[in-house]
């Protein structure tokens, strides 16, 4: 074998080695891309789970008889509260603001899904910002809220009308009557 044959063979082997390296690099890059995408999905899932846990904790706290009683009184249009009740209302509303702020930050970073964000916004608007009592509390809460969050909440306040007082029991009874009337044709003898 001549020197030129060896050079040609070396060049061929070198070319094959480069090709194998490129194929290997391509496979690694695809795997890395898949791992990165999975990591991002996992991170979003963890943040969504943390949001759901935070909301569940808040709902559990709101279901405490003393807090639920305050909410019922607010919904009924009551405007007279003791100092302790006003403090509790401030704390309840502060929790809602902090939860909404976290949801907004995670959503803007692309880490919270649309459904969770929309639920957070609707909850803030319907349960909190539509009530005159919480709007009065917002006057003090705004001062300790991050400016970016304060701007979002102030914008929502301009959009959300005040809720009319309502009786929770009456609303429930009306809705239950509608469900029972609509369900007469679908009644079963055993629980599903």
TINU-685965 format. One record per residue: y, z, x of N, C-alpha, C, O in turn. Coordinates in steps of 0.02 Angstrom, whole numbers. Layout:
- nc2,nc3,nc1,cac2,cac3,cac1,cc2,cc3,cc1,oc2,oc3,oc1
- Y,Z,X,Y,Z,X,Y,Z,X,Y,Z,X
...
***
This chain:
- nc2,nc3,nc1,cac2,cac3,cac1,cc2,cc3,cc1,oc2,oc3,oc1
- -58,0,43,0,0,0,61,0,45,67,39,93
- 106,-45,29,165,-52,72,219,-2,51,215,31,0
- 268,2,93,324,48,82,362,29,18,384,74,-19
- 369,-35,5,404,-56,-56,363,-39,-118,391,-22,-170
- 296,-43,-113,254,-24,-169,260,51,-184,263,72,-241
- 262,90,-130,271,163,-139,339,179,-170,345,224,-212
- 390,142,-150,457,153,-177,458,135,-252,488,170,-292
- 425,80,-269,422,59,-339,383,110,-380,403,128,-435
- 326,135,-352,287,185,-386,328,250,-395,326,281,-448
- 364,269,-343,406,329,-347,461,321,-399,476,368,-436
- 490,261,-401,542,248,-450,514,251,-521,545,277,-567
- 453,223,-530,421,224,-595,406,296,-617,420,315,-673
- 377,335,-570,361,405,-586,425,444,-601,427,485,-646
- 478,430,-564,542,463,-576,568,445,-645,593,489,-681
- 563,382,-665,586,360,-731,546,393,-786,574,414,-837
- 479,399,-776,437,432,-826,456,506,-831,458,534,-886
- 469,537,-774,488,608,-773,554,619,-810,561,667,-847
- 601,573,-800,666,578,-835,655,570,-911,684,606,-951
- 612,521,-929,598,509,-999,564,570,-1031,582,591,-1086
- 515,599,-996,481,659,-1020,532,716,-1027,530,753,-1076
- 576,723,-978,628,776,-981,673,766,-1041,691,814,-1076
- 693,704,-1054,737,690,-1112,701,705,-1178,731,733,-1224
- 637,686,-1183,599,701,-1243,593,776,-1252,602,802,-1307
- 578,812,-1198,573,885,-1200,640,915,-1221,641,961,-1262
- 694,891,-1192,761,915,-1209,777,903,-1282,806,946,-1315
- 758,845,-1308,770,828,-1378,732,877,-1424,759,903,-1472
- 668,889,-1407,627,935,-1447,657,1005,-1445,661,1038,-1496
- 679,1027,-1386,710,1093,-1380,774,1097,-1421,788,1148,-1454
- 814,1044,-1418,877,1044,-1455,864,1047,-1531,899,1083,-1566
- 814,1011,-1555,797,1015,-1626,773,1085,-1645,792,1111,-1697
- 733,1115,-1602,709,1183,-1616,766,1232,-1616,770,1276,-1659
- 812,1224,-1568,870,1269,-1564,914,1260,-1627,938,1309,-1654
- 923,1198,-1649,961,1185,-1709,929,1217,-1770,963,1247,-1812
- 863,1212,-1775,826,1242,-1831,832,1318,-1828,840,1351,-1880
- 827,1347,-1768,834,1419,-1761,904,1442,-1780,912,1494,-1812
- 954,1405,-1759,1023,1422,-1776,1034,1419,-1851,1065,1464,-1880
- 1008,1367,-1883,1015,1361,-1956,980,1419,-1991,1006,1447,-2039
- 920,1438,-1967,884,1494,-1996,922,1559,-1986,924,1601,-2030
- 951,1568,-1928,991,1628,-1913,1050,1632,-1961,1066,1686,-1986
- 1083,1576,-1972,1140,1576,-2018,1117,1592,-2089,1151,1630,-2124
- 1061,1564,-2111,1035,1580,-2178,1018,1654,-2183,1032,1686,-2234
- 987,1681,-2131,970,1752,-2131,1032,1795,-2134,1033,1845,-2170
- 1083,1776,-2096,1146,1815,-2096,1178,1813,-2165,1201,1864,-2190
- 1180,1754,-2196,1208,1749,-2264,1167,1791,-2313,1195,1824,-2356
- 1101,1788,-2307,1058,1827,-2352,1071,1902,-2343,1073,1939,-2392
- 1079,1924,-2280,1092,1995,-2268,1160,2016,-2297,1166,2070,-2326
- 1210,1973,-2290,1276,1990,-2317,1274,1990,-2394,1304,2033,-2425
- 1239,1941,-2423,1232,1941,-2496,1195,2003,-2520,1212,2032,-2571
- 1143,2023,-2483,1105,2083,-2501,1149,2145,-2494,1147,2190,-2537
- 1189,2148,-2441,1234,2205,-2432,1286,2207,-2489,1303,2261,-2513
- 1310,2149,-2510,1357,2147,-2565,1324,2172,-2629,1353,2213,-2666
- 1263,2149,-2642,1227,2171,-2703,1215,2246,-2701,1220,2280,-2752
- 1198,2272,-2642,1187,2344,-2635,1251,2383,-2648,1251,2434,-2681
- 1306,2357,-2620,1371,2390,-2629,1390,2391,-2703,1414,2442,-2728
- 1379,2336,-2737,1395,2332,-2809,1350,2379,-2848,1372,2414,-2894
- 1285,2380,-2831,1239,2425,-2866,1259,2497,-2856,1256,2537,-2904
- 1278,2515,-2796,1301,2584,-2783,1363,2600,-2824,1370,2655,-2851
- 1408,2551,-2828,1469,2562,-2866,1453,2570,-2941,1483,2612,-2975
- 1406,2530,-2965,1387,2536,-3036,1353,2603,-3049,1364,2634,-3101
- 1313,2625,-3002,1280,2690,-3010,1332,2745,-3013,1328,2790,-3055
- 1382,2742,-2968,1435,2791,-2967,1476,2788,-3032,1497,2839,-3059
- 1488,2727,-3056,1526,2718,-3118,1487,2744,-3179,1518,2762,-3229
- 1421,2745,-3174,1380,2769,-3230,1379,2845,-3234,1354,2873,-3283
- 1404,2879,-3183,1409,2952,-3186,1447,2969,-3250,1499,2939,-3264
- 1423,3018,-3288,1454,3033,-3353,1530,3042,-3350,1565,3018,-3395
- 1555,3076,-3300,1627,3087,-3297,1665,3021,-3287,1717,3010,-3317
- 1638,2978,-3244,1670,2914,-3231,1662,2866,-3290,1709,2830,-3308
- 1603,2866,-3320,1592,2823,-3379,1637,2844,-3437,1662,2802,-3474
- 1647,2909,-3443,1692,2934,-3496,1763,2908,-3485,1797,2889,-3532
- 1785,2909,-3423,1853,2884,-3408,1858,2809,-3425,1908,2788,-3455
- 1808,2771,-3406,1809,2699,-3420,1811,2687,-3495,1847,2643,-3518
- 1772,2724,-3533,1771,2717,-3606,1839,2733,-3635,1863,2697,-3679
- 1870,2785,-3610,1937,2804,-3635,1989,2750,-3618,2032,2735,-3658
- 1984,2721,-3558,2031,2668,-3539,2021,2608,-3585,2070,2579,-3609
- 1957,2589,-3596,1943,2531,-3639,1970,2542,-3710,1990,2495,-3743
- 1969,2604,-3733,1993,2621,-3800,2070,2623,-3803,2098,2630,-3857
- 2102,2616,-3745,2175,2614,-3745,2208,2680,-3730,2269,2686,-3736
- 2169,2731,-3711,2198,2796,-3696,2241,2791,-3633,2225,2755,-3586
- 2296,2829,-3633,2343,2826,-3576,2359,2895,-3548,2400,2901,-3502
- 2328,2947,-3574,2343,3015,-3553,2283,3043,-3514,2227,3047,-3540
- 2296,3063,-3451,2243,3087,-3407,2267,3147,-3368,2326,3155,-3355
- 2219,3190,-3349,2236,3247,-3306,2245,3223,-3235,2228,3166,-3218
- 2271,3266,-3192,2280,3250,-3122,2213,3233,-3089,2208,3186,-3049
- 2162,3272,-3105,2095,3259,-3076,2069,3192,-3099,2039,3155,-3059
- 2079,3175,-3162,2055,3111,-3188,2093,3053,-3156,2063,3001,-3140
- 2157,3061,-3145,2196,3009,-3112,2172,2999,-3040,2167,2943,-3016
- 2156,3054,-3007,2128,3048,-2939,2062,3011,-2941,2050,2967,-2899
- 2020,3027,-2988,1955,2993,-2995,1967,2918,-3009,1932,2876,-2981
- 2015,2902,-3052,2031,2832,-3067,2055,2796,-3004,2036,2738,-2993
- 2096,2829,-2964,2119,2800,-2901,2058,2784,-2856,2054,2730,-2826
- 2013,2832,-2851,1954,2821,-2808,1909,2766,-2835,1883,2726,-2796
- 1900,2764,-2900,1859,2711,-2930,1889,2642,-2916,1854,2596,-2896
- 1954,2637,-2926,1988,2574,-2916,1989,2555,-2842,1983,2496,-2824
- 1997,2605,-2799,1997,2592,-2726,1931,2562,-2705,1928,2516,-2664
- 1876,2589,-2731,1810,2562,-2716,1806,2489,-2736,1779,2447,-2700
- 1832,2473,-2795,1831,2404,-2819,1872,2358,-2774,1852,2302,-2759
- 1930,2383,-2751,1972,2343,-2707,1937,2330,-2641,1936,2274,-2616
- 1909,2383,-2611,1876,2376,-2546,1816,2328,-2552,1805,2287,-2508
- 1778,2335,-2605,1721,2290,-2616,1745,2218,-2624,1715,2172,-2596
- 1798,2207,-2662,1825,2140,-2672,1853,2112,-2607,1846,2052,-2593
- 1884,2154,-2567,1911,2132,-2503,1855,2108,-2458,1861,2056,-2426
- 1800,2146,-2455,1743,2126,-2414,1714,2060,-2439,1696,2016,-2400
- 1708,2054,-2505,1681,1992,-2534,1725,1933,-2516,1700,1879,-2499
- 1791,1941,-2521,1838,1888,-2504,1832,1868,-2430,1829,1809,-2414
- 1829,1918,-2386,1823,1903,-2315,1758,1867,-2299,1758,1818,-2261
- 1704,1890,-2328,1639,1858,-2315,1637,1787,-2345,1608,1741,-2315
- 1667,1779,-2403,1668,1712,-2434,1710,1664,-2392,1688,1607,-2380
- 1768,1685,-2370,1811,1641,-2330,1778,1622,-2264,1791,1569,-2236
- 1734,1666,-2238,1698,1652,-2176,1635,1610,-2189,1599,1593,-2142
- 1622,1595,-2253,1563,1556,-2270,1499,1596,-2270,1444,1568,-2265
- 1505,1662,-2274,1446,1705,-2269,1423,1734,-2336,1371,1766,-2340
- 1462,1723,-2390,1444,1748,-2456,1439,1688,-2502,1482,1644,-2502
- 1386,1685,-2542,1376,1628,-2586,1427,1626,-2643,1459,1676,-2658
- 1432,1568,-2674,1481,1558,-2728,1470,1606,-2786,1518,1634,-2813
- 1407,1615,-2806,1392,1658,-2864,1415,1730,-2853,1445,1761,-2897
- 1402,1757,-2794,1422,1826,-2779,1498,1831,-2777,1526,1879,-2803
- 1531,1782,-2747,1604,1784,-2744,1635,1779,-2814,1680,1817,-2831
- 1609,1733,-2854,1635,1725,-2922,1624,1789,-2963,1667,1808,-3002
- 1567,1821,-2953,1554,1885,-2988,1604,1938,-2967,1630,1976,-3008
- 1618,1940,-2901,1666,1990,-2876,1735,1978,-2906,1769,2025,-2927
- 1757,1915,-2908,1823,1899,-2935,1826,1914,-3010,1875,1943,-3033
- 1775,1894,-3047,1775,1907,-3120,1775,1981,-3134,1810,2004,-3179
- 1735,2018,-3097,1733,2091,-3107,1802,2121,-3095,1826,2162,-3135
- 1833,2102,-3040,1899,2129,-3024,1949,2112,-3080,1989,2154,-3100
- 1947,2050,-3103,1995,2029,-3154,1981,2062,-3222,2027,2091,-3252
- 1919,2059,-3245,1903,2082,-3312,1900,2158,-3318,1927,2187,-3365
- 1866,2190,-3271,1856,2262,-3277,1914,2303,-3251,1925,2359,-3274
- 1951,2276,-3205,2003,2317,-3173,2074,2291,-3186,2115,2328,-3214
- 2088,2230,-3167,2158,2206,-3169,2184,2192,-3239,2244,2186,-3249
- 2139,2187,-3287,2161,2175,-3356,2183,2240,-3391,2213,2238,-3444
- 2168,2297,-3360,2183,2361,-3391,2251,2388,-3367,2263,2393,-3306
- 2295,2406,-3413,2361,2432,-3394,2356,2493,-3348,2397,2501,-3303
- 2307,2536,-3358,2300,2597,-3317,2290,2578,-3244,2321,2607,-3199
- 2246,2529,-3231,2233,2510,-3161,2291,2471,-3132,2302,2472,-3071
- 2328,2436,-3173,2388,2402,-3148,2439,2454,-3124,2473,2445,-3074
- 2444,2509,-3161,2489,2563,-3140,2464,2594,-3075,2504,2609,-3031
- 2399,2602,-3069,2371,2630,-3007,2380,2582,-2949,2390,2603,-2892
- 2378,2516,-2963,2386,2466,-2910,2454,2474,-2874,2459,2460,-2815
- 2504,2497,-2910,2570,2507,-2879,2565,2550,-2817,2599,2538,-2767
- 2521,2601,-2818,2511,2645,-2759,2458,2617,-2712,2464,2623,-2651
- 2407,2585,-2740,2352,2559,-2699,2376,2500,-2657,2350,2490,-2602
- 2423,2461,-2682,2446,2402,-2645,2472,2420,-2576,2464,2382,-2529
- 2503,2477,-2571,2533,2498,-2508,2481,2510,-2454,2496,2506,-2394
- 2420,2526,-2473,2368,2541,-2423,2314,2485,-2420,2260,2495,-2393
- 2331,2428,-2449,2285,2371,-2450,2309,2319,-2400,2370,2308,-2393
- 2262,2287,-2366,2279,2235,-2317,2324,2182,-2350,2311,2162,-2407
- 2375,2159,-2315,2422,2110,-2344,2387,2048,-2374,2407,2025,-2427
- 2337,2022,-2340,2303,1962,-2366,2268,1977,-2432,2269,1936,-2478
- 2237,2035,-2437,2204,2054,-2499,2255,2070,-2553,2246,2052,-2611
- 2309,2102,-2533,2363,2119,-2581,2390,2054,-2612,2403,2053,-2672
- 2399,2002,-2572,2425,1938,-2599,2376,1908,-2650,2398,1884,-2702
- 2311,1911,-2635,2261,1884,-2682,2262,1924,-2747,2261,1894,-2801
- 2265,1990,-2742,2265,2032,-2803,2329,2022,-2842,2327,2018,-2904
- 2385,2018,-2808,2449,2005,-2843,2447,1938,-2880,2472,1933,-2936
- 2417,1888,-2849,2410,1823,-2883,2366,1829,-2944,2381,1801,-2997
- 2311,1866,-2938,2267,1877,-2996,2304,1913,-3052,2295,1897,-3111
- 2346,1961,-3034,2383,1998,-3085,2429,1952,-3125,2439,1963,-3185
- 2455,1900,-3092,2498,1853,-3128,2457,1809,-3176,2483,1785,-3226
- 2392,1801,-3161,2349,1758,-3202,2314,1795,-3259,2301,1767,-3312
- 2300,1859,-3249,2257,1896,-3295,2300,1930,-3349,2344,1970,-3333
- 2286,1915,-3413,2322,1950,-3466,2296,2021,-3475,2239,2036,-3455
- 2337,2063,-3503,2315,2131,-3518,2262,2130,-3573,2266,2092,-3621
- 2213,2173,-3565,2159,2178,-3614,2183,2220,-3673,2219,2269,-3665
- 2162,2200,-3732,2176,2240,-3791,2126,2298,-3793,2069,2290,-3772
- 2147,2356,-3818,2099,2411,-3824,2041,2392,-3869,2048,2352,-3916
- 1983,2420,-3854,1924,2407,-3896,1879,2467,-3897,1880,2510,-3853
- 1839,2469,-3949,1790,2523,-3958,1723,2497,-3933,1695,2450,-3962
- 1696,2527,-3882,1634,2505,-3851,1576,2507,-3900,1535,2461,-3901
- 1572,2559,-3942,1517,2565,-3990,1521,2509,-4042,1470,2478,-4058
- 1580,2496,-4067,1589,2443,-4117,1569,2375,-4088,1534,2336,-4120
- 1592,2360,-4027,1574,2297,-3995,1499,2290,-3986,1470,2237,-3998
- 1467,2344,-3965,1395,2343,-3956,1359,2331,-4022,1313,2290,-4025
- 1379,2366,-4074,1347,2358,-4139,1355,2286,-4165,1308,2258,-4193
- 1414,2257,-4155,1424,2188,-4177,1379,2140,-4139,1348,2096,-4168
- 1375,2149,-4074,1333,2106,-4033,1260,2115,-4049,1222,2066,-4053
- 1238,2177,-4060,1169,2191,-4078,1152,2157,-4145,1097,2130,-4153
- 1197,2160,-4193,1186,2127,-4258,1178,2051,-4248,1134,2021,-4280
- 1219,2021,-4205,1213,1948,-4192,1146,1932,-4160,1113,1883,-4178
- 1125,1973,-4112,1061,1962,-4078,1003,1968,-4128,958,1926,-4129
- 1005,2020,-4169,952,2030,-4218,951,1974,-4270,897,1951,-4290
- 1008,1951,-4291,1012,1896,-4340,985,1831,-4310,949,1794,-4343
- 1002,1817,-4248,979,1757,-4215,905,1761,-4196,871,1710,-4191
- 880,1821,-4185,812,1831,-4162,761,1838,-4218,701,1844,-4203
- 782,1839,-4281,734,1847,-4337,678,1796,-4334,620,1813,-4347
- 694,1734,-4316,642,1682,-4314,599,1687,-4252,546,1656,-4248
- 621,1726,-4203,584,1732,-4140,550,1800,-4132,528,1816,-4077
- 547,1840,-4184,519,1907,-4180,444,1904,-4166,408,1865,-4197
- 421,1946,-4118,350,1950,-4103,326,2020,-4121,367,2065,-4132
- 261,2029,-4124,234,2094,-4141,223,2137,-4079,216,2198,-4085
- 222,2107,-4021,210,2145,-3959,267,2131,-3910,296,2076,-3910
- 283,2180,-3869,336,2168,-3820,315,2112,-3771,256,2105,-3755
- 363,2075,-3750,350,2020,-3704,353,2043,-3633,343,2004,-3586
***
